[in-house]
Amino acid sequence: MSFTQYVHRLNSNDASLTSLDLINEDIGDNGATALALALRVNTTLTWINLENNKIGDVGATALAQAL
């Protein structure tokens, strides 16, 4: 499944999506910002791995504000 599909599932609050392993997906700041917006509406995700995704200060700040 692509990163975009995961973001769509998060935005849809897909109850079956409770964990997400995005290791080495290279989502960068743009992807992290998109993910942060989806996390603001999602209530089912309880675990996420964002290791090795080239997320900088902008993306990290967006994620922190979403949580």
N, C-alpha and C positions, 0 to 999 in steps of 0.2 A: 504494500500500500504506500502511496506517495505521501509526502509531508502535507501537501495541500488537502488530500483526502482526510488525513488525521485532523487537521484544523477544522475542516467542515464537520466532522463527527463531533468534535468538541463544541463547536458552535451550536450544533443540534442537540447538545446535552445527551448524547447517546449513552444510555445507562450501562451498556455492555463494555464501554471503554473506561476502565478503572485504573489502568496502568499504561504507560507509554515509554518505550525505549527508543530514543532518537539518537543513540550514540553514532558519531561519525557521519551525520547527515549534512554537515556544513551549512546550516541554516542561516548563520550570520545574524547581524542586527535586524535585518528586514524580517527574517523568519521568526526571530525571537519576539519582535514587536507584534507580528501577526498572531503568534502563539499566545502572547500576553493578553491580547484582546479577546481571544477565544476562552482563555482561562477565567476571565472576568464573568462570563456567563455560565461556564460549566460548573456543575455541582457534583459530578461523579468521579472525576479523576483524583486518585489519592497518591499516585506515585509517578514520577517522571525522571528519566535519565537524559541529561543534555550534554554529556561528556563529549569533548572534542567537536564542538560545533562552531568555532570561530566567532563566538558571541563577545562583542566588545562592551564598552561602557553604556552605550545607548540601549542595546538589547537587554543587558543585565538590569538596567534601571527600569525598563518597561516591565520586565518579568517581576522584579521586586515590588513595583507598585500594584501589579495585578494580584499579588498574593497578600 
